[in-house]
């Protein structure tokens, strides 16, 4: 390629990489006053482009986002921007995978195969390994030795979502019942019967696929082997032929060796002044009348077995007796919040169908009973304690739905004070803002987990509420946290109700304990999620639902055999909503290799970034944010330098070479560094940062993927007759056009951006006003439903996106150049961060410099 400008040199295209390895080449040639970039792709749709000179490094001496400085601005030829299309783009990678693997059946019968991306639409057929909906890995080929793992610095981890929703066109999990004898397990390592067990001696014995122990086959389980050494009943038994299935657990797996009671849901409503005034209490009470008809129930059951109970509170707690025999509900007040007890046993937890009349009567009365309240102080820890005591008395597990408006300042255990201090941001002590206040909440967490009491917290704050502490019990009991700042019924009512409905209806298991067993040579060492760990192996969850994921890190303790690969088994013991004790098993087998190129070829970027986000968000509790950010950048450079050194063919040092499976990893990493939690700006609220931290901790791969690379969808060019959602464009300001309309969503927020020169007919079709100027200066608050093709299509896109996401997103409508546009712009992750942080291009330059330093 001939380069323009002074002392022109020519570059030969790099030699081809080893067969089967696709690398992404990026060529840099240093010139006196500027840098010329040539993109030279070995594969993929990026055309080789010649770009004009561009400065090496950002304009200021210090690199945004806390990186060391790049060279200062130099005099030179006029600046021409590098064509962003010439660097790897996430949207293209997603589109390519959808084109290649979308709409296909993914069969899980091959060890170590890399599944389609989370963004791709595919159907899974289980033939011996767990579906990627349940388990995804950072790489599907583990390095065979600890030294190799250390050398490449690619974390070895699995992201497990044991209760993931399975689409309607896929087979639900089979339930295996071995009767009194219970599930068959290895005598030595206690792994459960699965496809990796090897039968021998005519079927009388089997060798464990995890620890190699030889076990006797129980008489009642005996079966002859065929000429291939496989059992004759292989395909009739889910546990021998499938990656995921369930066992019915025997009494040995139950507390005190007796079958559990069905769980209970307790609704605990803060009736202090704020919640009454905003209309929230009335909204909740109205909704519960219909929502309780939709409590989750066992497959094939007529009605739900879940019992319900009700508490209202401010500085004191009110319990309600809603026994079906009563004509009127009865209230009992507990004002001694220091010594919490439940004043009634019979009539507090009831079956909704039986007590419907009394409950509806109560829900009608609550808003009126407290209509004149002036009480603005609340308690919080005693509320959790009360719910816990009620579940203990009823000997069942369950969930508390707590609707709280403010920080608990009333005199009581768990009283909190405002400790928000912006002066700590950017200092060694910043980490204390995210550490929960210890003491009563720590003990509550322990007690809740022991009882199987999950806490879901709905917050409606108007100011600081110390989410780091208030969210501590929910985030260790498998609970969820929802936050609606400055709540108004007309503005946020629908969003809150959607969240509440989904939260009550979603599939869930209670009083769960999970163990991850591995083959010899490696073991699970670290766990991240909405979990509680009492020891190093048992992951305890008061509840686990379809949105919660646990990220598990593995380390070597010996050499792995390339022949047998690496096998893992996740076993989850839990109580169903009908009160049955079950074991859910997910098995996965990976390859092992002494070739690092195999590891890099089998990497999954989306799983890697999930791991990095969770480990960084944990590290920030103990280390300064600056250190955490530096570690992330260092590890990124190390992983890519190791690939360059060991896997890519020799080439000029000026090239940035990325493994094909990780070519967009830097975009995600840069986006992670700019998240509100890690960016460390005094302009961001501490509560928002703490909230974001707790949310990500429980997320699965699909949630972190879209959070760190939002979808930006152009709506002005869409085909209104087509069913499909238009293809997203790169998440950068450069992709917006003044005459366009764009929808941006990241799973938590959704924006409709209106360009200044938006065509009037489009505005008329969407908002029923003649032009953009007729919309209020702050932007309209909602999108009307109108009877025309454009309006119908946009509403259908919004609704299909909402169905894919775990939380409800409130649509914010922003006009170009309006004040509210700043909220939208902070999600354009390829651009420079609003609160600090580099653009994707600058970050890539910086990482490239780091790699070169490591290599020299």
Secondary structure as UniProt FT lines:
FT   TURN            19..20
FT   STRAND          23..30
FT   STRAND          35..39
FT   TURN            64..66
FT   HELIX           84..86
FT   HELIX           90..101
FT   TURN            102..103
FT   STRAND          105..107
FT   TURN            111..112
FT   TURN            118..119
FT   STRAND          123..125
FT   TURN            132..134
FT   STRAND          135..137
FT   STRAND          141..143
FT   HELIX           146..152
FT   STRAND          157..160
FT   TURN            162..163
FT   TURN            168..169
FT   STRAND          175..176
FT   HELIX           179..181
FT   TURN            187..189
FT   TURN            195..196
FT   STRAND          198..200
FT   HELIX           201..203
FT   STRAND          205..207
FT   TURN            209..211
FT   STRAND          214..216
FT   HELIX           219..221
FT   TURN            227..228
FT   TURN            232..233
FT   HELIX           234..236
FT   HELIX           238..241
FT   STRAND          244..248
FT   HELIX           251..253
FT   HELIX           255..257
FT   STRAND          264..270
FT   HELIX           273..277
FT   TURN            278..279
FT   HELIX           280..291
FT   HELIX           292..294
FT   TURN            299..300
FT   STRAND          307..313
FT   STRAND          317..321
FT   TURN            324..325
FT   STRAND          330..334
FT   TURN            337..338
FT   TURN            346..348
FT   STRAND          350..351
FT   HELIX           352..369
FT   TURN            370..372
FT   HELIX           381..394
FT   STRAND          398..404
FT   TURN            413..414
FT   HELIX           422..424
FT   TURN            425..426
FT   HELIX           428..433
FT   HELIX           440..451
FT   STRAND          453..459
FT   HELIX           467..476
FT   TURN            477..478
FT   STRAND          481..483
FT   TURN            485..486
FT   HELIX           489..505
FT   STRAND          508..518
FT   TURN            520..521
FT   STRAND          522..528
FT   STRAND          532..533
FT   STRAND          539..545
FT   TURN            546..547
FT   STRAND          550..556
FT   TURN            562..564
FT   STRAND          566..575
FT   TURN            577..578
FT   STRAND          581..593
FT   HELIX           596..601
FT   HELIX           605..619
FT   TURN            620..622
FT   HELIX           625..646
FT   TURN            653..654
FT   STRAND          655..659
FT   HELIX           660..662
FT   TURN            663..664
FT   HELIX           665..673
FT   HELIX           676..679
FT   TURN            682..683
FT   HELIX           686..697
FT   HELIX           701..708
FT   STRAND          711..714
FT   TURN            716..717
FT   TURN            720..721
FT   STRAND          728..729
FT   HELIX           733..735
FT   TURN            738..739
FT   STRAND          741..745
FT   STRAND          750..754
FT   TURN            756..757
FT   HELIX           760..767
FT   HELIX           772..774
FT   TURN            777..778
FT   HELIX           789..804
FT   STRAND          811..815
FT   TURN            816..817
FT   TURN            819..820
FT   HELIX           821..825
FT   TURN            826..827
FT   TURN            829..830
FT   TURN            834..835
FT   HELIX           840..855
//
